[in-house]
Amino acid sequence: MIGSPRAAAVGRFVGGALLLCVLGAALLVDVGTGLLRYEGTGLLLFLSTAAAAAGAFPAAVGIRLPPAVLAWAACGVALVSLACSVGLRLAAGGDANLDEASDTYTLFEPAALMVLLHVTARRGSPAGTAVALPLLMAAVILRPLVIEVDEGSSIVALVLTLVASGALASGLTVRLVVASRRQREEQIRLEQRLGFARDLHDYVAHHISGIVVQAQGARAVAAKKPQAVGDALELIETTGAEALTAMRKMVGALREDTVPNPRAPGTDAVRALVADFRLPGARAGYTETGPADSLPADAAHLVERVVMEALTNIRKHARDCTTAQVHLDVSRRRVTARITDDGTRRPSDASDGGGYGLRGLREVTGAAGGTLTAGPGPESGPGSDAGWHVALELPLPLRQVSR
């Protein structure tokens, strides 16, 4: 189940070739012994052998039948084999020359039935498989016992039971493994989509808060500097268009299996966030130390989300802010990000540690092995509510965690 598609294709080809060789050799032995030409029973053995060959051939050559077709075809093959067994039993009570039970044994038919048993257990539809498996097991096991039950036929039936049970168990095991893998993949897709839905909230909140701040600034300067309103409206239009683009990408991707990041990859997204930051009367700065561009994608994405949330909170809560600063420090074993501002906050704003966004990010950061703190910044003195900081520290590589 694990490996490259090419290796899997080679494995299927080799397995199919070996299976064809085994079935072909068994058929040659049956033809050579003359069992298929016995008077009175040869026709029955030929019919059951032909039915088994028709059922096993698609699997041997790699043809994947629809699950329902496979399962119900297996039922038909098993019923033909059982009907021929009944016919052999009736023939044994008549004029047919069946001195020994071994006269009903063939190598090809049980081998083909066990191939069909394995494939049906592995890929058949649930309803059809539930009917086909008992019929196939009965067809394989009962054939040696249709004439008489003695030591020889009982041993053959026991051997066939063991081999058929192995074929059944291996098929069911593969079926369960495939189902488990699909369930894990679906769970991963669901977790990814939930993570991207949280990202959508972050992106929309970031852009909308910028639009609100720019609209407030435009209203404030409308009376004193009417000419500045045009620039503010242009910024609002640009920010709104960016928000719509991000929403379209994220919502569209939620309907698919892959979700693109609406921003630039890696630390370029962090630089873009700072460059796009707008707050009347404030300026934003960005500094970095260390090999920031070599930051792993998962760590860079988490840094981006924290910086985005911190800048959004500055727009929403930092009054009289003149400076916002983002510093990124990357080393071989860790990355730290610090976002500071010199604005003032109301007690209700400061008490929650930065809002629900940072609370959720704190949980994600902790699961990744890092820490995320928020509180009064270095600009604040004793008894002052000025200044705020958000500090993120992550180990490299991150602890494996779903977003």
RAPE-V342501 format. One record per pair of residues at least 6 apart in sequence whose C-alpha atoms are under 7 Angstrom apart, sorted by the first residue. I is the first residue (numbers start at 0). GAP is how many residues later the second one is. Records with the same first field share a line. If there is no record, write none. Layout:
I: GAP ; GAP
This chain:
15: 44 ; 45 ; 46
18: 41
19: 40
22: 85
25: 81 ; 82
26: 81
29: 76 ; 77
34: 7 ; 68
35: 6 ; 7 ; 9 ; 10
39: 56
40: 47
43: 40
47: 32 ; 33 ; 36
48: 60
50: 26 ; 29
51: 25 ; 57 ; 60 ; 61
52: 59
54: 18 ; 19 ; 22 ; 61
55: 56 ; 59 ; 60
57: 6
66: 56 ; 57 ; 58
67: 56 ; 57 ; 60
69: 50 ; 54
70: 49 ; 53 ; 54 ; 57 ; 58 ; 61
71: 56 ; 60
73: 42 ; 58
74: 56 ; 57 ; 60
77: 57 ; 58 ; 61
80: 58
81: 57
84: 58 ; 61
88: 57 ; 58
91: 6 ; 55
100: 43 ; 46 ; 47
103: 40
104: 39
109: 30
112: 23 ; 27
113: 50 ; 53
116: 16 ; 19 ; 50 ; 51
117: 49 ; 50 ; 52 ; 53
118: 52
119: 9
120: 8 ; 47 ; 50 ; 51
121: 49 ; 50 ; 52 ; 53
122: 52
136: 27
139: 20
140: 16 ; 19 ; 20
143: 9 ; 12 ; 13
144: 8
188: 68
190: 211 ; 212
191: 211
192: 61
194: 208
199: 47 ; 50
201: 107
203: 39
205: 102 ; 106
206: 32 ; 36
208: 103 ; 106 ; 107
209: 68 ; 105
210: 25 ; 28 ; 29
212: 66 ; 102
213: 18 ; 22
216: 63
217: 11 ; 14
221: 7
245: 16
248: 13
249: 9
252: 6
262: 6
265: 27 ; 29 ; 31 ; 34 ; 35
266: 25 ; 26 ; 33
268: 35
269: 34 ; 37
272: 35
273: 10 ; 11 ; 12
276: 7
278: 36
280: 41
281: 39 ; 40 ; 41
282: 39 ; 40 ; 41
283: 39 ; 40 ; 41
284: 39 ; 40 ; 41
285: 39 ; 40 ; 41
286: 39 ; 40 ; 41
287: 39 ; 40 ; 41
288: 39 ; 40 ; 41
289: 39 ; 40 ; 41
290: 39 ; 40
291: 38
298: 99
305: 55
306: 32
308: 48 ; 49
309: 29 ; 80
312: 41
316: 28 ; 32
317: 25 ; 26 ; 27
318: 24 ; 25 ; 26
319: 23 ; 24
320: 20 ; 21 ; 22
321: 20 ; 21
322: 18 ; 19
323: 16 ; 17
324: 14 ; 15 ; 16
325: 12 ; 13 ; 14
326: 10 ; 11 ; 12
327: 8 ; 9 ; 10
328: 6 ; 7 ; 8
329: 6
332: 62 ; 63
333: 60 ; 61 ; 62
334: 58 ; 59 ; 60
335: 56 ; 57 ; 58
336: 54 ; 55 ; 56
337: 51 ; 52 ; 53 ; 54
338: 50 ; 51 ; 52
339: 37 ; 48 ; 49 ; 50
340: 46 ; 47 ; 48
341: 37 ; 44 ; 45 ; 46
342: 43 ; 44
343: 41 ; 42 ; 43
344: 40 ; 41
352: 21 ; 22
353: 20
361: 9 ; 10
364: 6 ; 7
366: 34
367: 30 ; 31 ; 32 ; 33
368: 25 ; 26 ; 29 ; 30
369: 23 ; 24 ; 25
370: 21 ; 22 ; 23
371: 19 ; 20 ; 21
372: 17 ; 18 ; 19
373: 15 ; 16 ; 17
374: 13 ; 14 ; 15
375: 11 ; 12 ; 13
376: 10 ; 11 ; 12
377: 9
378: 7 ; 8
379: 6 ; 7
